Amino acid sequence: TWTLETTHGAQMYLQVTAVTGTSVTVTIQHSADNSTWSTLGTAFTAVTAAPGTQRLTATGTVDRYLRANSTGTFTKASFCAVVVRNLTSVSF
């Protein structure tokens, strides 16, 4: 049964395929109500050239709603962000 939030953290993946400008920083955010957002874990490191890939982990609760937020000094950026919820406790 899906409970809308999970409590064992997540793995977050970023693949940047193009950046026009100086840099782009992508943050995964989560929300329990789709209104108030907070950063899940930490932001990915700023990407200054493509292609580039990164992986981050987050611990604890992952709320129901997820989104990717991008900031930086760029005019155009193309990326894919994936979040994999840990449905059970994991150790790396």
C-alpha positions in Angstrom: 0.0 0.0 0.0 1.4 3.4 -1.0 1.4 5.8 2.0 2.2 8.9 -0.1 5.5 9.5 1.8 8.4 7.2 2.6 10.7 7.2 5.6 13.9 5.5 4.3 15.4 8.4 2.2 16.1 8.4 -1.5 18.7 8.3 -4.2 18.8 11.3 -6.6 20.4 11.3 -10.0 21.1 14.2 -12.3 22.1 14.1 -16.0 22.9 17.5 -17.7 23.0 17.3 -21.5 23.4 20.9 -22.3 24.2 24.3 -20.6 24.3 27.7 -22.3 25.7 30.2 -19.9 27.9 30.0 -16.8 26.3 27.4 -14.6 23.1 25.6 -13.5 22.4 24.2 -10.1 19.5 21.7 -9.7 17.8 21.0 -6.4 15.2 18.3 -5.6 12.4 19.6 -3.4 9.6 17.8 -1.6 6.3 18.8 -0.1 3.6 17.1 1.9 0.9 19.5 0.6 2.1 20.6 -2.9 2.4 24.1 -1.5 5.2 24.4 1.0 8.5 23.1 -0.5 11.9 22.2 1.1 15.1 20.9 -0.3 15.4 17.1 -0.2 19.0 16.4 1.0 21.4 18.9 -0.6 21.6 20.6 -4.0 23.6 19.0 -6.7 26.9 20.6 -7.4 26.7 23.5 -9.9 27.3 22.2 -13.5 29.4 24.5 -15.8 29.7 22.2 -18.8 27.8 19.3 -20.3 27.6 16.4 -20.3 27.6 15.8 -16.6 26.2 13.3 -14.1 25.8 13.3 -10.4 24.3 11.1 -7.6 23.1 12.2 -4.2 21.5 10.5 -1.3 18.9 11.8 1.2 17.9 10.3 4.5 14.7 10.3 6.4 11.2 11.2 5.2 10.5 11.9 1.5 7.2 13.7 1.2 4.5 12.9 -1.3 5.2 15.6 -3.9 8.6 16.1 -5.7 9.9 18.7 -8.1 13.2 19.8 -9.6 14.2 23.4 -9.2 17.0 25.0 -11.3 18.9 28.2 -10.5 22.1 29.8 -11.8 23.5 32.0 -14.5 22.3 30.3 -17.6 20.0 31.1 -20.5 19.3 27.5 -21.4 19.8 24.2 -19.7 18.7 20.6 -20.5 18.7 18.0 -17.8 17.0 14.9 -16.4 16.5 14.4 -12.7 15.4 11.1 -11.2 14.5 10.3 -7.6 14.3 6.7 -6.4 12.5 6.4 -3.0 14.0 3.8 -0.7 11.1 1.6 0.4 13.2 -0.2 2.9 16.3 0.7 4.9 19.5 0.8 2.8 23.2 1.0 3.6 25.9 2.0 1.1 
